[in-house]
Amino acid sequence: MDSNFDLDLAIDQACDRAQRFIDELRKNKPQVAASDSRMGDVRLLDAFLRQIPYPPQPDRPIGAIPLQGLGFGIVQSGDNSAPLRQNPVGLGSVEKGLKPLLNFIYSGEGGYDSYNRGRAGDSPGRWPGGLQKLTIAQIMELQDQNEIFAVGAAQFIPTTLPMALKETQLKGSDLFNAVNQDRLAVALLLGRKRPKLASYLKGDNNDLDAAQTDLAHEWASVPLPNGKGAFDGDSAGNKATKNVPEVRNALQLARSALMTININGPDIKVANVHINDAHHGTSQTVLKPKIKEFIQSPNCNSRGQGVSINTVVIHYTTGGLESAINTFKNPKEKVSAHYIIDKNGDIYQMVKDSDRAWHAEQANASSIGIEHVARDGDRLTDAQNSSSVQLIKWLISEYNITLANIKAHKQILPTSCPGTIFGDAVNDTILPKFKDWVAKNFSKSAAPSGQLGPSGLGLYIVQGGDTLSSIASLHDTSLEEILRINPDVNDPDKIFIGQQIIVARVDGDDLFISSNSRSLNLPVVISEQQLGPPTYQDFSHPLLGNVTITGGYMEPHLHSRKGPLKAIFLNEVLRTLEPSGRNIGIDYDVQDRKVKAWYGGVVTRAGNEGGYGRRVHVQLDIKFKYQGRPFTVFQAYAHLQQIQVSQGQKISQGQQIGVMGGSGASGDNDYPPHVDLSTYLFVEKEMVQLNPQALDRQLASGNLEKSQKSLT
């Protein structure tokens, strides 16, 4: 027998072909079946399947049942010497992502104790004692004896149940209970029987029509993309009961949920999945992009024992693809890179990640080198950009690389590389456009660290339990130095969670630090009086949308009672306010419910915050001058229904950070939907509220300093 022959796969495919033929017979005239030559194959296959024993399986802990052949093995393209690292999948985690799709399917098929004898509805009532108390082997025996045909919530038929059993490595002696039925159904969704469906759900293709077609050929209640059922009108009485939009929505949500699974650990675990949201958290699975070809370069060696990958270095070739490949293949050249990205987006790999390529001298041992095919003066093509971003995101995920360690070649040693591919001039050593590209594409993907800014500017977000002394020790510096480079910190004993502390300054930082925030030039003057429906302030803004201000700045009534507060008003006068049921900042509604950042900056906190519900705090990339001194300014957006940013993320002015809601301490509907916007700073150790329009007017007049802590 051919050593490459896969008997298991051949049996699966034969079963599938036989099932399609049987389905065809049921749908058309079954009385002609006896004269069809294919019936002999069906009988032979049936006899063969009945002879397959259930091999004994080793004992294993609950929840550690692996899915085999479902595409979750991790192997590096081109790394032919490395064995496949097949991760044991905590199946419960996969089920969690796919459970809504399973429930959708079950609602059109049956319950966990449902069965029929070959025709829909021909077996009312429950099997005596319930099917879930039987083993899978007993269920299959009943099917062999024609006592039952389609069985369980997923309506497994005699040909699909053995296939699903083999995919999950469940044993015949395992119970046919709800948990195991879900596992078997997951195998039908992700296994080899329906490859287009599995590929779509796992993100390997984007063909929703093909996925729906596969789903419709597995379950009769699901329609084809044209709205008709694959088995409508067959002799079994099947009919599609779902509609096309709900099927497509269920598939899309399942795909999104499955793609949030994190493949960095020994098990696949579902991150914080918001099945009904467009935003799916920050632990989204990143798949390695397709490698066009692996071409081994001789110009490489071992990284050395204990050396880990922690940096990505960006290059350009100065010539064409063929020239670059030939150079890296030539041992006399003594130069190479791990990857080359062609202008059409194709990715070639020439050195295994585990080996050291020769591309950046002292950085070779711990870095991955990526060449982009370009000549002098060229910019990245759209296809190159897309492939480069996808590859780097995968490298970040695979090797836990920080944002600061995504570097241009010239940041490692003196060179003109990577040329002008990001728009920076060849002789530009500051690289603002390259740094903008890095921040834009990888801020949410990069591994968290004390360094939130680009290389050279160390920023640290204060966590619970931190002191300035512990922060100094963590970053190998002194308390005195921390205080010197943080003039805003007046009292070393009073720092707060979410505060940003500069922990390192490198000459030249100020040259590239920039703020992209501009004056909003609001068309109204925000009221500093009590507002009611007759006096609400409506306006339309190109960045913020259609806005209605429903609560004036620090208005004194109709809010929860507050103690004494300090606030700076539009005239830039600081006043101490008496205790009252006053507003903190302003309240506003936005018509499309999209809550957008008034100014750019860095998210210092995002999550539930007592009576404020879901709240996002942002340290702005601009400062407010008060009594001749610049102060760091923060804004907090409260009562959100959804949060769409995460702590440490750099955001731009006008970027959506959440969805307007009414969340509070008890739930999502504690208040009518609105945004509570607090703009604040710290003066002499105390929090002081700031009229956001006072900040905006300083920005418009040019009297406002750009923050020296802003990120590019």
ZIFEN-V243359 format. One record per run of one state. SS is the DSSP state (A for helix, B for strand, O for the rest). FROM is the first residue (numbers start at 1). TO is the last residue. If there is no record, write none. Layout:
SS_FROM_TO ; SS_FROM_TO
//
This chain:
O_1_6 ; A_7_27 ; O_28_29 ; A_30_35 ; O_36_37 ; A_38_50 ; O_51_73 ; B_74_74 ; O_75_84 ; B_85_85 ; O_86_90 ; A_91_109 ; O_110_114 ; B_115_115 ; O_116_130 ; A_131_133 ; O_134_134 ; B_135_135 ; A_136_144 ; O_145_150 ; B_151_151 ; O_152_155 ; B_156_156 ; O_157_157 ; A_158_168 ; O_169_174 ; B_175_175 ; O_176_177 ; A_178_190 ; O_191_194 ; A_195_201 ; O_202_207 ; A_208_218 ; O_219_222 ; B_223_223 ; O_224_228 ; B_229_229 ; O_230_243 ; A_244_258 ; O_259_260 ; B_261_262 ; O_263_268 ; B_269_270 ; O_271_292 ; B_293_294 ; O_295_299 ; B_300_302 ; O_303_310 ; B_311_316 ; O_317_320 ; A_321_329 ; O_330_338 ; B_339_341 ; O_342_346 ; B_347_349 ; O_350_354 ; B_355_357 ; O_358_360 ; A_361_366 ; B_367_372 ; O_373_381 ; A_382_399 ; O_400_401 ; B_402_402 ; A_403_405 ; B_406_408 ; A_409_411 ; O_412_431 ; A_432_442 ; O_443_446 ; B_447_447 ; O_448_456 ; B_457_461 ; O_462_467 ; A_468_474 ; O_475_478 ; A_479_485 ; O_486_499 ; B_500_505 ; O_506_508 ; A_509_512 ; O_513_532 ; A_533_535 ; O_536_536 ; B_537_541 ; O_542_544 ; B_545_551 ; O_552_561 ; B_562_562 ; O_563_564 ; B_565_568 ; O_569_573 ; B_574_577 ; O_578_579 ; B_580_580 ; O_581_585 ; B_586_590 ; O_591_593 ; B_594_596 ; O_597_600 ; B_601_608 ; O_609_609 ; A_610_612 ; O_613_613 ; B_614_626 ; O_627_628 ; B_629_643 ; O_644_649 ; B_650_651 ; O_652_655 ; B_656_662 ; O_663_668 ; B_669_669 ; O_670_673 ; B_674_683 ; O_684_685 ; B_686_690 ; O_691_691 ; A_692_701 ; O_702_705 ; B_706_706 ; O_707_712
//
